[in-house]
Amino acid sequence: MFGKKKLKPLVGLDIGSSSVKAIELRKKGDEYELVSIGQENLGQDVVVDGDIMDVSAVKDAIDSIFRQNRIKTKDVATSVSGHSVIVKKITVNAGSEAELHNAVEYEAPQHIPFDIADVYHDYHVLGAGPSGGYDVMLVAVKQDKVLRYRNAITTAQMNPAVVDIDAFALQNAYEANYEPSADQMTALLNIGASIMNINIIRSGVPLFTRDVSVGGNQYTDTLQKELELIFEDAEKLKKGQQFPNVSEEAKAGHIRSVSDILLLEIQKTFDFFRQTASGENIQRVYVAGGTAKIEGLVELLKEEFKIPVEVLDPFRRITTPKEIDAEMVRDLGPRMTVAVGLALRSFDES
C-alpha cells in the first residue's frame, strides 16, 4: 500500500509474532515459480500483537533467512496488521478523479481515530459511488509502527520498498491461486500466532477487513496453564506431538475451548458484515496461517457455517523447482500465505 508501485524483483517478507517468513518468486509467461523460501522462528515477546518489540532479534532472523537461502535480492515487500492499522471503505464527494486526491485528504481525518500527523495513509479507488462521488479504500498506519518494521529491515541491510497490509497480501495470494466466480462472496482468514486477519471479498474487491487479537498463542497458553507444561512442550503438543502424561481427551478439550473463542470472533465479524451489507451471505471460507492446521478447527468452521471451508494453499499454482524440497513447501504452505502475497507485488503493473 505504501511505496513504489512497481519494483522487480521483491522478496516477500512476513514478520509475524512467532516467525519471520520469506518468499521470492519469478514469473515465466503466465506462471509463477518459487525461487526461495525460508522461515526463522522468533522468541517470545519479540513481536507482540503485530508490533516489533525487539528490532535486533528480527534483524538477526532476517539475516539468517537470507544467508541460509542465499537470497541476493535486497528489495523487500513487508506488511503490517493490528490495532494501529485502519482499513475502511468510504465514499468521497468528488466531481472527477482529478479532484479525488484533495477530497480524500479532506475526508481522511474524519475516518482515522489517530492524529493525521501521526499516520501514513493511502487510498485505492474502487469505483463510482452508488449515489455519486467515488468509493475508495482508505488505509492508515501509525508511523511509529511502520518505522519499527523499516528499522528492522534496513538494519539487516535490506530495502523496505513496499509496506502493505496483511489482509491485502492474503488476498493477493488467494487470487493468484484460485479462480472464484465474479459474484462469489469469500471470507479469507489468516490466523497467525497472535493476530487473525479477516478479509471478506467479492470480484477482487475487499468489502470488509478486520484484525482480531486472537491466534495460535492462545492454544499454547491454555495447554501450558491447564496441563502444567513448559512453553516448548505446550507448543509441541499443539502441533500434534504426543506426551505420555497427557491424554488425547484432555488435549482435545483444551484445543476445542480455544477454537470456540476463535469461532466466536469469526461469527461476530460475519454477523456485523451481514448487517452492513444488506444481509448478503458468505459462500466460502479459506483459512491460512500456521493456526489453520490446528486439529479440528476447519471441521468446526464447516459445522458452524454450513458452507465450504478449506485450508488455503498459497502454492496451488506456483511451481516448485526440483532443487527445493516440495514436501517442505507443502508443510509450510498455510503459514507462508502472506509472504507469497507480498512476493507477488513484484509483478504489479499499476
C-alpha positions in Angstrom: 0.0 0.0 0.0 2.9 2.3 0.7 5.9 2.7 -1.5 6.7 2.4 -5.2 4.1 0.6 -7.2 6.4 -1.4 -9.5 9.7 -2.9 -8.3 11.3 -6.1 -9.6 12.2 -8.3 -8.0 11.0 -8.2 -4.5 11.3 -10.7 -1.6 8.0 -11.1 0.3 9.0 -10.7 4.0 6.3 -11.5 6.5 7.3 -10.5 10.1 4.9 -12.4 12.3 4.6 -12.9 16.1 6.2 -16.4 16.0 8.5 -16.3 13.0 9.8 -14.4 10.0 8.9 -15.8 6.6 10.5 -15.0 3.2 9.4 -15.9 -0.3 10.9 -15.0 -3.7 9.1 -15.8 -6.9 9.8 -15.4 -10.6 7.3 -15.3 -13.5 7.6 -17.5 -16.6 5.0 -16.4 -19.1 1.7 -16.6 -17.2 3.1 -19.0 -14.5 4.9 -18.3 -11.2 7.8 -20.3 -9.9 9.2 -20.5 -6.4 12.8 -19.2 -6.2 13.5 -19.1 -2.5 11.6 -20.0 0.7 12.7 -19.5 4.3 11.5 -19.3 7.8 13.2 -18.4 11.1 11.4 -18.7 14.4 11.3 -15.8 16.8 11.4 -15.9 20.6 8.5 -15.0 22.9 7.7 -11.3 23.0 9.9 -10.3 20.1 6.8 -9.3 18.1 3.6 -8.7 20.2 0.2 -8.1 18.6 1.9 -7.0 15.3 4.3 -4.6 16.9 8.1 -5.2 16.9 9.4 -5.1 20.4 13.0 -6.3 19.7 14.3 -4.9 16.4 17.7 -6.7 16.9 16.1 -10.1 17.1 14.0 -9.5 14.0 17.1 -8.3 12.2 19.0 -11.4 13.2 16.1 -13.6 11.9 16.1 -11.8 8.5 19.9 -12.1 8.3 19.7 -15.8 8.9 17.0 -16.4 6.3 18.8 -14.5 3.6 22.1 -16.1 4.4 20.9 -19.7 4.7 18.8 -19.5 1.5 21.4 -17.4 -0.4 18.9 -14.8 -1.3 20.6 -12.0 -3.2 17.6 -9.6 -3.7 17.8 -6.7 -1.4 14.4 -5.1 -2.1 11.6 -6.5 0.1 7.9 -6.1 0.5 6.6 -6.4 4.0 3.2 -5.9 5.7 1.6 -4.8 8.9 -1.6 -5.5 10.8 -3.2 -4.9 14.2 -4.8 -2.1 16.1 -2.5 0.5 14.6 -3.8 -0.3 11.2 -7.1 1.2 9.8 -8.8 -0.1 6.7 -12.1 1.5 5.8 -14.2 1.8 2.7 -15.5 5.3 2.3 -17.4 7.4 -0.3 -15.8 10.6 -1.2 -17.6 13.5 -2.8 -15.6 14.5 -5.9 -16.7 15.5 -9.3 -13.8 13.8 -11.1 -10.8 11.6 -10.4 -8.7 14.7 -10.8 -10.4 16.2 -7.7 -10.3 12.9 -5.8 -6.9 13.3 -4.1 -7.7 16.6 -2.4 -11.1 15.3 -1.5 -9.6 12.2 0.2 -7.1 14.4 2.1 -10.0 16.5 3.4 -12.2 13.5 4.3 -9.5 11.2 5.8 -9.1 12.8 9.3 -12.8 12.1 9.9 -12.3 8.4 9.5 -8.9 7.8 11.2 -9.0 7.6 15.0 -5.5 8.9 15.3 -3.9 12.3 14.8 -3.5 12.6 11.0 0.1 13.8 11.6 1.0 10.5 13.3 -0.1 8.2 10.4 0.9 7.2 6.9 -2.2 7.0 4.8 -3.0 5.9 1.3 -6.1 5.0 -0.7 -7.3 2.9 -3.7 -10.2 3.9 -5.9 -12.8 1.2 -6.0 -15.2 2.9 -8.5 -18.1 5.3 -8.7 -20.2 5.5 -5.6 -23.8 4.4 -5.8 -25.1 8.0 -5.2 -22.3 9.9 -6.8 -18.7 10.6 -5.8 -16.2 7.7 -5.6 -15.9 4.6 -3.3 -12.3 4.4 -2.1 -10.5 2.0 0.3 -8.7 4.2 2.8 -5.7 2.8 4.7 -3.8 4.3 7.6 -1.0 3.0 9.7 0.6 4.7 12.7 4.0 6.0 11.7 5.9 4.6 14.7 4.7 1.0 13.8 6.0 1.3 10.2 9.3 2.8 11.3 10.0 -0.2 13.6 9.5 -2.5 10.6 11.7 -0.3 8.4 14.4 -0.2 11.1 14.5 -4.0 11.4 14.7 -4.4 7.6 17.3 -1.6 7.0 19.4 -2.8 9.9 19.6 -6.1 8.1 20.9 -4.2 5.0 17.7 -4.7 3.1 15.5 -2.0 1.4 11.8 -1.9 2.5 10.5 -1.0 -0.9 6.8 -1.7 -0.1 4.8 -1.8 3.1 1.5 -3.4 2.5 -1.4 -4.7 4.8 -1.6 -8.4 5.8 -5.2 -8.7 4.7 -4.4 -7.4 1.2 -1.3 -9.7 0.9 -3.6 -12.6 1.9 -6.0 -11.6 -0.9 -3.1 -11.4 -3.4 -2.1 -15.0 -2.6 -5.7 -16.2 -2.9 -6.4 -14.6 -6.2 -3.2 -15.8 -7.8 -4.0 -19.4 -6.9 -7.8 -19.7 -7.2 -10.4 -18.6 -9.8 -13.5 -17.6 -7.8 -16.6 -16.6 -9.8 -17.3 -12.9 -10.1 -20.3 -13.0 -7.7 -18.8 -15.3 -5.1 -18.6 -13.8 -1.6 -15.5 -15.3 0.0 -14.0 -14.9 3.5 -10.3 -15.2 3.9 -9.0 -15.9 7.4 -5.2 -15.7 8.2 -4.8 -17.0 11.7 -1.3 -16.3 12.9 0.2 -16.7 16.4 -1.3 -13.5 17.9 -3.5 -11.9 15.2 -6.3 -13.1 12.9 -6.8 -11.1 9.7 -10.2 -11.4 8.2 -10.9 -10.1 4.7 -14.3 -10.5 3.0 -14.0 -10.1 -0.7 -16.0 -10.3 -3.9 -14.9 -9.7 -7.5 -11.4 -8.8 -6.3 -12.7 -6.0 -4.0 -12.1 -6.2 -0.2 -15.5 -5.4 1.2 -14.7 -5.7 4.9 -11.5 -6.3 6.8 -10.8 -6.8 10.5 -7.8 -7.7 12.6 -8.6 -9.6 15.8 -6.0 -10.2 18.6 -6.5 -13.9 18.9 -4.4 -16.7 17.4 -2.3 -19.8 17.9 -0.6 -18.4 21.0 -3.9 -18.8 22.9 -3.7 -22.6 22.3 -0.2 -22.7 23.6 -1.1 -20.6 26.7 -4.1 -22.7 27.5 -2.3 -26.0 27.2 0.7 -24.7 29.2 -1.5 -23.4 32.0 -4.1 -26.2 32.2 -1.7 -29.1 31.7 1.2 -27.5 33.7 3.6 -27.7 30.8 6.6 -25.6 29.9 6.1 -23.3 26.9 8.1 -25.5 24.5 6.2 -28.7 25.3 2.9 -26.9 25.0 3.9 -25.7 21.5 4.8 -29.3 20.5 1.6 -30.6 21.9 -0.4 -28.0 20.0 1.4 -29.1 16.8 0.5 -32.8 17.2 3.3 -34.3 19.2 2.2 -36.7 21.9 3.2 -36.8 25.6 2.8 -39.9 27.8 1.3 -37.9 30.7 -1.2 -36.0 28.6 -4.3 -37.9 27.3 -5.8 -37.1 23.9 -9.1 -36.3 25.6 -7.6 -33.7 27.9 -5.7 -32.1 24.9 -8.7 -32.2 22.7 -10.9 -30.4 25.3 -8.5 -27.6 25.7 -7.9 -27.2 22.0 -11.7 -27.1 21.4 -12.1 -24.4 24.1 -9.7 -22.1 22.3 -11.2 -22.9 18.9 -14.6 -21.8 20.3 -13.1 -18.4 21.1 -11.8 -18.0 17.5 -15.1 -19.2 16.2 -17.0 -16.6 18.2 -14.8 -13.8 16.8 -15.3 -15.0 13.3 -19.0 -15.3 13.9 -19.2 -11.8 15.3 -17.3 -10.5 12.2 -19.6 -12.3 9.8 -22.7 -11.1 11.6 -21.6 -7.5 11.6 -20.7 -7.7 7.9 -24.2 -9.1 7.0 -25.8 -6.2 8.9 -23.8 -3.6 7.0 -24.1 -5.4 3.6 -27.9 -5.8 3.4 -27.8 -9.4 4.6 -25.5 -10.7 1.9 -24.1 -14.2 2.7 -20.6 -15.5 2.6 -20.4 -18.5 0.4 -16.9 -19.9 1.0 -14.2 -19.6 3.6 -10.4 -20.2 3.2 -8.2 -20.5 6.2 -4.5 -19.6 6.2 -1.7 -19.1 8.7 0.0 -21.6 11.0 -3.1 -22.0 13.1 -5.0 -23.3 10.1 -3.5 -26.7 10.9 -4.9 -26.9 14.4 -6.7 -30.2 14.8 -10.5 -29.9 14.3 -10.6 -26.1 13.6 -11.6 -26.3 9.9 -14.2 -29.0 10.7 -15.6 -26.8 13.5 -16.0 -23.9 11.0 -17.7 -26.2 8.5 -20.1 -27.4 11.1 -20.9 -23.9 12.3 -21.3 -22.0 9.0 -22.7 -24.9 6.8 -20.6 -23.7 3.8 -17.4 -25.0 2.2 -14.3 -24.3 4.4 -10.8 -25.3 3.3 -7.2 -24.6 4.1 -5.8 -22.1 1.6 -2.9 -23.4 -0.5 -0.6 -20.4 -1.5 1.4 -22.7 -3.8 -1.5 -24.2 -5.6 -0.5 -22.6 -8.9 3.2 -21.9 -8.1 5.7 -24.4 -9.5 8.3 -25.7 -7.1 11.6 -26.5 -8.8 13.3 -29.8 -8.1 16.1 -28.2 -6.1 13.5 -27.1 -3.4 12.0 -29.7 -1.2 8.4 -30.0 -2.3 7.3 -31.7 0.9 8.8 -28.9 3.0 6.9 -26.4 0.8 3.6 -28.2 1.4 4.2 -28.5 5.1 4.9 -24.7 5.4 2.2 -23.8 3.0 -0.5 -22.1 5.1 1.9 -20.1 7.2 3.6 -18.7 4.1 0.4 -17.2 2.6 1.1 -13.6 3.5 4.8 -13.9 2.3 3.6 -15.3 -1.0 1.1 -12.4 -1.4 3.9 -9.9 -0.7 6.2 -11.6 -3.2 3.5 -11.2 -5.8 3.9 -7.4 -5.5 7.0 -7.9 -7.7 4.6 -8.2 -10.7 2.3 -5.2 -10.0 1.9 -3.1 -13.1 -0.3 -0.4 -11.6 
